[in-house]
C-alpha cells in the first residue's frame, strides 16, 4: 500500500516559521512523514534562508507525535559520519523511533566550494560514501566497541553510548538511481532505497535490479523498503496545476521525467501507477513555500483514495 509524505528543500528559503507550519500541517492532515534536503545553499542563484538540518529535525522530533521524518539525504562530504550517527541516534530516541536516516555522497559543487569542503571526483566520492555508511552502521548496530580502517574514516575501539533505544538505531536510507554505484550500496547496506525523479516504468526496472542485487548479497528483497522522491505539482484541476509549471515546461515533458502533476484525479491515478510498480512511499517534493492550502486540498482529495 502506498502512502504519501511531504519533502521540502531546506536551503530554499526555509525559515523556522515555515518549517513549524509545515510540520504541524503534515501531522494534522494525515501525511505519512516530512522530509527535507540537507544543503547549505542552492546550486545557482541568490543565497536564501537555509535551516540547519539537525536543529530542525530535533525540533520536529519533540513537537510531533506521529509522522516519520528525516534527511533526503545528508552528505558525508560535509557531515562526519561519527557525528551523524551520534546525532541521529539521539534524535530518533527523542522522537520515539520515527527518524529515517538518509545518507548521501554529496553532489552540489557550489556549496562545497563556497564553504570549503572537498567534494572529490566521482570515484573517490563514492568510496568515501561507502566508508561513511559502514561507520554509521557499525556505531548504530554494534553494542560492542568497533574498529574500522579506511582511507577516509577510522574507528579504534569505538562505541556509541548510550545505545539507541530502537534496536540498531534508525533505518538507513540510500537515495539515487545509479545502477553501478548507488543500487549496489543500497543492496549491501540500506534498509530503504529512495529513487529520485523517475517515471513508473523506470522505477520498475530499477526495482527489479535491486531485487537481483539483494539476492546476490544474501538478503531477501523484502529487507529494503522502496520509496520515491519526486516533485508533485497539484491543482484544484489540471488547468490550475499547469499554471504552476516552470520555464515553459509542458505537462507531458515533466511527467516523462517522473513528476506527478495534475488535479485530484490525475494525481491519484499517477500515484496508483507508482504503487503498482512497487513504490511504498512517495515523498512529494513541495515547492510552494507557504502553500498550506494546497497541502490541505491534496490531503482531502487524494490521500483517502489511495
LINLINGI-V836918 format. One record per residue. N is the residue number from 0. RES is the residue in one letter. SS is DSSP state (H for helix, E for strand, C for the rest). PSI is psi as a letter, one per 30 degrees, with the letter a starting at -180 (NA if undefined). BURIAL is b if it has 24 or more other C-alpha atoms within 12 Angstrom, else e. Layout:
BEGIN
N	RES	SS	PSI	BURIAL
N	RES	SS	PSI	BURIAL
END
This chain:
BEGIN
0	X	C	k	e
1	X	C	k	b
2	X	E	l	b
3	X	E	k	b
4	X	E	l	b
5	X	E	k	b
6	X	E	k	b
7	X	E	l	b
8	X	C	j	b
9	X	C	f	b
10	X	C	g	b
11	X	C	h	b
12	X	C	g	b
13	X	C	k	b
14	X	C	l	b
15	X	H	e	e
16	X	H	e	e
17	X	H	e	b
18	X	H	e	b
19	X	H	e	b
20	X	H	e	b
21	X	H	e	b
22	X	H	e	b
23	X	H	e	b
24	X	H	e	b
25	X	H	e	b
26	X	H	e	b
27	X	H	f	e
28	X	H	g	b
29	X	C	g	b
30	X	C	l	b
31	X	C	f	b
32	X	E	l	b
33	X	E	k	b
34	X	E	l	b
35	X	E	l	b
36	X	C	l	b
37	X	C	i	b
38	X	C	l	b
39	X	C	f	b
40	X	C	l	b
41	X	C	l	b
42	X	C	f	e
43	X	C	l	e
44	X	C	a	e
45	X	C	l	e
46	X	C	k	e
47	X	C	l	e
48	X	C	k	e
49	X	C	j	b
50	X	C	k	b
51	X	C	k	b
52	X	H	d	b
53	X	H	f	b
54	X	H	e	e
55	X	H	e	b
56	X	H	e	b
57	X	H	e	b
58	X	H	e	b
59	X	H	e	b
60	X	H	e	b
61	X	H	f	b
62	X	H	g	e
63	X	C	l	b
64	X	C	f	e
65	X	C	e	b
66	X	C	k	b
67	X	E	l	b
68	X	E	l	b
69	X	E	l	b
70	X	E	k	b
71	X	C	i	b
72	X	C	l	b
73	X	E	k	b
74	X	E	k	b
75	X	C	f	b
76	X	C	f	b
77	X	C	g	b
78	X	C	j	b
79	X	C	k	b
80	X	H	f	b
81	X	H	e	b
82	X	H	e	e
83	X	H	e	b
84	X	H	e	b
85	X	H	e	b
86	X	H	e	b
87	X	H	e	b
88	X	H	e	b
89	X	H	e	b
90	X	H	e	b
91	X	H	e	b
92	X	H	e	b
93	X	H	e	b
94	X	H	f	b
95	X	C	g	b
96	X	C	h	b
97	X	C	g	b
98	X	E	k	b
99	X	E	j	b
100	X	E	j	b
101	X	E	k	b
102	X	E	k	b
103	X	E	l	b
104	X	C	f	b
105	X	C	k	b
106	X	C	f	b
107	X	C	j	b
108	X	H	e	e
109	X	H	e	e
110	X	H	e	b
111	X	H	e	b
112	X	H	e	e
113	X	H	e	e
114	X	H	g	e
115	X	C	g	e
116	X	C	k	e
117	X	C	j	b
118	X	C	e	b
119	X	C	l	e
120	X	C	l	e
121	X	H	e	e
122	X	H	e	e
123	X	H	e	e
124	X	H	e	b
125	X	H	f	b
126	X	H	e	b
127	X	H	e	b
128	X	H	e	b
129	X	H	e	b
130	X	H	e	b
131	X	H	e	b
132	X	H	e	b
133	X	H	e	b
134	X	H	e	b
135	X	H	e	b
136	X	H	e	b
137	X	H	e	b
138	X	H	e	b
139	X	H	e	b
140	X	H	f	b
141	X	C	k	b
142	X	C	f	e
143	X	C	l	e
144	X	C	k	e
145	X	E	l	e
146	X	E	k	e
147	X	E	k	b
148	X	E	j	e
149	X	C	a	e
150	X	C	e	e
151	X	C	f	b
152	X	C	k	b
153	X	E	k	e
154	X	E	k	b
155	X	E	j	e
156	X	E	h	e
157	X	E	k	e
158	X	C	k	b
159	X	C	j	b
160	X	C	k	e
161	X	C	l	e
162	X	C	k	b
163	X	C	k	b
164	X	C	e	b
165	X	C	k	b
166	X	C	k	e
167	X	C	f	b
168	X	C	a	b
169	X	C	k	b
170	X	E	k	b
171	X	E	k	b
172	X	E	k	b
173	X	E	k	b
174	X	E	k	b
175	X	C	l	b
176	X	C	g	b
177	X	C	k	b
178	X	C	f	e
179	X	C	e	e
180	X	C	e	b
181	X	H	e	b
182	X	H	e	b
183	X	H	e	b
184	X	H	e	b
185	X	H	e	b
186	X	H	e	b
187	X	H	e	b
188	X	H	f	b
189	X	C	l	b
190	X	C	f	b
191	X	E	k	b
192	X	E	k	b
193	X	E	j	b
194	X	E	l	b
195	X	E	j	b
196	X	C	i	b
197	X	C	k	b
198	X	C	l	b
199	X	H	e	b
200	X	H	e	e
201	X	H	e	b
202	X	H	e	b
203	X	H	e	b
204	X	H	e	e
205	X	H	e	b
206	X	H	e	b
207	X	H	e	e
208	X	H	e	b
209	X	H	e	b
210	X	H	e	b
211	X	H	e	e
212	X	H	e	b
213	X	H	e	b
214	X	H	e	e
215	X	H	e	e
216	X	C	f	e
217	X	C	g	e
218	X	C	k	e
219	X	C	k	e
220	X	H	e	b
221	X	H	f	e
222	X	H	f	b
223	X	C	k	b
224	X	E	k	b
225	X	E	j	b
226	X	E	l	b
227	X	E	k	b
228	X	E	k	b
229	X	E	l	b
230	X	E	k	b
231	X	E	j	b
232	X	E	j	b
233	X	E	k	b
234	X	C	l	b
235	X	C	f	b
236	X	C	l	e
237	X	H	e	e
238	X	H	e	e
239	X	H	e	e
240	X	H	e	b
241	X	H	f	b
242	X	C	f	e
243	X	C	f	b
244	X	C	l	b
245	X	C	l	e
246	X	C	h	e
247	X	C	g	e
248	X	C	k	e
249	X	C	l	e
250	X	H	e	b
251	X	H	e	e
252	X	H	e	e
253	X	H	f	b
254	X	H	e	b
255	X	H	f	e
256	X	C	g	e
257	X	C	g	b
258	X	C	k	b
259	X	E	k	b
260	X	E	k	b
261	X	E	a	b
262	X	C	a	b
263	X	H	e	b
264	X	H	e	b
265	X	H	e	b
266	X	H	e	b
267	X	H	e	b
268	X	H	e	e
269	X	H	e	b
270	X	H	e	b
271	X	H	e	b
272	X	H	e	b
273	X	H	e	b
274	X	H	e	b
275	X	H	f	e
276	X	C	g	b
277	X	C	g	b
278	X	C	k	b
279	X	C	f	b
280	X	E	k	b
281	X	E	k	b
282	X	E	j	b
283	X	E	j	b
284	X	E	j	b
285	X	C	j	b
286	X	C	g	b
287	X	C	j	b
288	X	C	e	b
289	X	C	g	e
290	X	C	h	e
291	X	H	e	b
292	X	H	e	e
293	X	H	e	b
294	X	H	e	b
295	X	H	e	b
296	X	H	e	e
297	X	H	e	b
298	X	H	e	b
299	X	H	e	e
300	X	H	f	b
301	X	C	e	b
302	X	H	e	b
303	X	H	f	e
304	X	H	f	e
305	X	C	NA	b
END
